[in-house]
């Protein structure tokens, strides 16, 4: 799974703007993607300009999208009771649980696996950003971005991000399979 949000820190009053989930069928020492779903969500709050630079989603892209509460049941039905695999799980799970609480729903009880933690165990001391881990494992790299601090204190982010949440969820699934975390 992967989510995109309005900002980066809880103090930013962040909200979810996109959730993507990929269902994987294990087979032997690997597996394959069985199904993928994405939901765009209108957060009803401003988006941090730096976050927009990362995911490329602008407020006007979300105007006609439903609220999280309107798609929460669909998201929960898709994930069921399966383990949830994220790259950088703690922040995404905390934000999903925050949105579920606002929607009057209980928190996730699924087992959670973090491919970033798995990568850090496999390559201690190495950087563990999603595309770097995917490259190390020979997986397809769907998204890239570079942050550069400007002299005025702002951040410039470069890269191509069509539907980043879905691409990141697919890369996370590829990493999980390559690490042998399922079926092997």
C-alpha positions as CSV (number, residue, x, y, z in Angstrom):
1,X,0.0,0.0,0.0
2,X,0.9,3.6,-0.3
3,X,-0.8,6.9,0.5
4,X,-0.2,10.5,-0.5
5,X,-1.1,13.3,1.8
6,X,-1.5,17.0,2.0
7,X,1.7,17.5,4.0
8,X,4.5,15.7,5.7
9,X,4.2,16.3,9.5
10,X,1.3,15.9,11.9
11,X,1.6,19.6,12.8
12,X,0.8,20.4,9.1
13,X,-2.7,19.0,9.8
14,X,-2.1,16.4,7.1
15,X,-4.9,14.5,5.5
16,X,-4.9,11.7,2.9
17,X,-5.4,12.6,-0.8
18,X,-4.8,9.2,-2.3
19,X,-4.7,5.6,-1.3
20,X,-3.4,2.8,-3.5
21,X,-3.4,-0.9,-2.7
22,X,-2.0,-3.8,-4.6
23,X,-3.1,-7.4,-3.9
24,X,-0.4,-9.9,-4.4
25,X,-0.7,-13.7,-5.0
26,X,2.3,-15.5,-3.7
27,X,3.8,-18.3,-5.8
28,X,7.0,-20.2,-5.0
29,X,9.7,-17.8,-4.0
30,X,7.9,-14.8,-5.6
31,X,4.4,-13.9,-6.7
32,X,2.4,-11.6,-8.9
33,X,0.1,-8.7,-8.7
34,X,-3.4,-9.9,-8.7
35,X,-5.3,-6.7,-8.5
36,X,-4.7,-3.0,-7.8
37,X,-7.0,-0.2,-6.7
38,X,-6.5,3.5,-6.1
39,X,-8.8,6.1,-4.5
40,X,-8.4,9.8,-4.8
41,X,-9.8,11.8,-1.9
42,X,-10.8,15.4,-1.4
43,X,-9.1,16.4,1.9
44,X,-11.2,19.6,2.3
45,X,-8.0,21.4,3.4
46,X,-5.1,23.1,1.7
47,X,-2.2,21.1,0.3
48,X,1.4,21.9,1.3
49,X,3.2,23.2,-1.8
50,X,6.2,20.9,-1.1
51,X,3.9,17.9,-1.0
52,X,2.4,19.0,-4.3
53,X,5.9,19.0,-5.8
54,X,6.4,15.4,-4.6
55,X,3.2,13.8,-5.7
56,X,2.1,16.2,-8.4
57,X,-1.5,16.3,-7.1
58,X,-3.1,19.8,-6.9
59,X,-6.2,20.9,-5.1
60,X,-8.1,21.3,-8.4
61,X,-7.4,17.6,-9.1
62,X,-9.3,16.7,-6.0
63,X,-12.4,19.0,-6.3
64,X,-14.8,16.3,-7.5
65,X,-13.3,13.5,-5.4
66,X,-15.1,11.9,-2.4
67,X,-14.3,12.4,1.2
68,X,-12.3,9.7,2.9
69,X,-15.4,8.6,4.8
70,X,-17.1,7.9,1.5
71,X,-14.4,5.5,0.3
72,X,-13.3,4.0,3.6
73,X,-15.5,1.0,3.3
74,X,-14.2,0.2,-0.2
75,X,-10.6,0.5,1.0
76,X,-11.3,-1.8,4.0
77,X,-13.1,-4.3,1.8
78,X,-10.2,-4.4,-0.6
79,X,-7.5,-5.0,2.1
80,X,-9.7,-7.3,4.2
81,X,-7.7,-9.0,6.9
82,X,-4.5,-9.5,4.8
83,X,-1.2,-8.2,6.0
84,X,-0.5,-4.6,4.9
85,X,2.9,-3.9,3.4
86,X,4.2,-0.4,3.2
87,X,7.5,1.3,2.6
88,X,7.7,3.5,5.7
89,X,4.8,1.9,7.4
90,X,4.5,3.8,10.7
91,X,3.5,7.2,9.2
92,X,1.1,5.8,6.6
93,X,-0.7,3.5,9.1
94,X,-1.0,6.3,11.7
95,X,-2.5,8.6,9.1
96,X,-4.9,5.9,7.9
97,X,-6.0,5.2,11.5
98,X,-6.5,8.9,12.0
99,X,-8.7,9.1,9.0
100,X,-10.6,6.0,10.0
101,X,-11.3,7.5,13.5
102,X,-12.6,10.8,11.9
103,X,-14.9,8.6,9.8
104,X,-16.1,6.8,13.0
105,X,-14.4,3.5,12.1
106,X,-12.1,1.4,14.2
107,X,-8.3,1.4,13.6
108,X,-6.7,-1.2,11.3
109,X,-6.0,-4.5,13.0
110,X,-4.1,-6.1,10.1
111,X,-0.6,-7.2,10.6
112,X,1.8,-4.5,9.2
113,X,5.1,-5.2,7.4
114,X,7.5,-2.4,6.5
115,X,9.8,-3.0,3.4
116,X,11.9,-0.1,4.5
117,X,12.7,-1.9,7.8
118,X,13.4,-5.2,5.9
119,X,15.7,-3.3,3.6
120,X,17.6,-1.7,6.5
121,X,18.1,-5.1,8.0
122,X,19.4,-6.5,4.7
123,X,21.7,-3.5,3.9
124,X,22.6,-1.9,7.3
125,X,24.0,1.6,6.8
126,X,22.7,2.0,3.3
127,X,20.0,4.5,2.2
128,X,16.6,2.9,2.2
129,X,14.4,5.1,0.0
130,X,11.9,3.2,-2.1
131,X,13.5,3.6,-5.6
132,X,17.0,2.9,-4.2
133,X,15.8,-0.4,-2.6
134,X,13.9,-1.3,-5.8
135,X,17.1,-0.7,-7.9
136,X,19.2,-2.8,-5.5
137,X,16.8,-5.7,-5.9
138,X,16.5,-5.4,-9.7
139,X,12.8,-4.3,-9.5
140,X,11.2,-1.8,-11.8
141,X,11.6,1.8,-10.6
142,X,8.3,3.6,-11.3
143,X,9.0,7.0,-9.6
144,X,12.0,9.1,-8.8
145,X,12.3,12.5,-7.2
146,X,15.1,14.7,-5.9
147,X,14.8,17.4,-3.4
148,X,17.1,20.4,-3.6
149,X,17.2,23.1,-1.0
150,X,17.1,26.6,-2.6
151,X,18.9,29.6,-1.3
152,X,15.6,31.2,-0.3
153,X,14.9,28.2,2.0
154,X,12.3,26.6,-0.2
155,X,12.7,23.2,-1.8
156,X,12.6,22.3,-5.4
157,X,11.6,18.8,-6.3
158,X,12.2,17.4,-9.7
159,X,10.8,14.2,-11.3
160,X,7.8,12.8,-13.1
161,X,5.0,11.7,-10.9
162,X,2.0,10.4,-12.7
163,X,-0.2,8.7,-10.1
164,X,2.7,8.3,-7.6
165,X,0.7,6.4,-5.0
166,X,-0.1,3.6,-7.3
167,X,3.4,3.4,-8.6
168,X,4.8,3.4,-5.1
169,X,2.4,0.6,-4.0
170,X,3.5,-1.5,-7.0
171,X,7.2,-0.9,-6.2
172,X,6.6,-1.9,-2.6
173,X,4.9,-5.1,-3.8
174,X,7.8,-5.8,-6.1
175,X,10.3,-5.2,-3.2
176,X,8.3,-7.4,-0.8
177,X,8.3,-10.2,-3.4
178,X,12.0,-9.8,-4.2
179,X,12.9,-9.9,-0.5
180,X,11.1,-13.3,-0.4
181,X,8.6,-12.1,2.2
182,X,5.8,-14.1,0.7
183,X,5.5,-17.6,-0.5
184,X,9.1,-18.6,0.1
